[in-house]
Amino acid sequence: MQWPIPPFPVKAVVGTETSVSANSANTKGNWITLLTLPAGAAASWLSLGTLQISQAGDRAGLMDIAIGGAGSETIVAADLVVGYRDHSATLFPLHIPAGATIRARLATALSSMNIWTTATAYCGEPESGLTTPGRITTYGTVPATSSGTHVTPSGSMNVKGSWAELAAATTSPIHALMVLVQSSTSAPSSARYAIDIGIGGAGSETVIVPDHHVRTQNSPAYVYPQSPQFVPLSMCIPAGVRLAARCAVTSGSVTTPIEVAVYGFTY
């Protein structure tokens, strides 16, 4: 498929704010419908607006997005990191057929938590003029704890720490990336992080996404992305390549890890 994306979408279809709830800890809850597209409108981009109610305890969370009606859901984006979010929107390309239903389910570190979610689909006419990924592959999440990979700063301000492996080997080629981050602790320090994403063997990593910025807040405990989460850089990372992340703190505590996961888009 052609890259970069040619024309922009021409229509937005917006769902209503919906509570997506987890059941027992670290276990996906029931599927909840976010949006159904009109019969004549296929979508090429999806925006997820998320709000997690502030409460005590570990608020890490992973969300699956699927297309299909009740009982026939096909997961198209697995384990999106959504914990510690305050009115945050994540926008990424995704082919959604005309008339399709978009559904979500959630796992959180604590039981009986919920995240208010609004889906917005951006539709293109004609659909064939828009480039959309055929596959989104998740790297770096830990479903057993509803978390991402812990990436630890060096302990010195503005100095990157050691690389933390996100994946020993990619399973599909990557043409674009999305970087999602959440707090590693229920009481994060108020700090700013600069995160690198790299490829290559241990000790010989090459940075492909430099200084992805994110801010954590202590009270209430939230994470605020300050760089675009979907990174539409033109890249071609083949299958079988190691992925890793490292970070530095640019203000605040220099010792608290941050949780990172990346999502590879294959066109």
Secondary structure, DSSP 8 states (H G I E B T S, - for coil): --SS--S---EEEE---EEEE--STTS----EEEEE--TT--EEEEEEEEEE---SS---EEEEEEESSTT--EEEEEEEE-TTBSSEEEEEEEEE-TT-EEEEEEEESSTT-EEEEEEEEEE-SSGGGS---SEEEEES-BGGGTB-EEE---SSTT-----EEEESS-SS-BSEEEEEEEESSSS--SEEEEEEEEESSTT--EEEEEEEEEEEETTTTEEEE-S-SEE-----B-TT--EEEEEEEEES-SS--EEEEEEEEE-
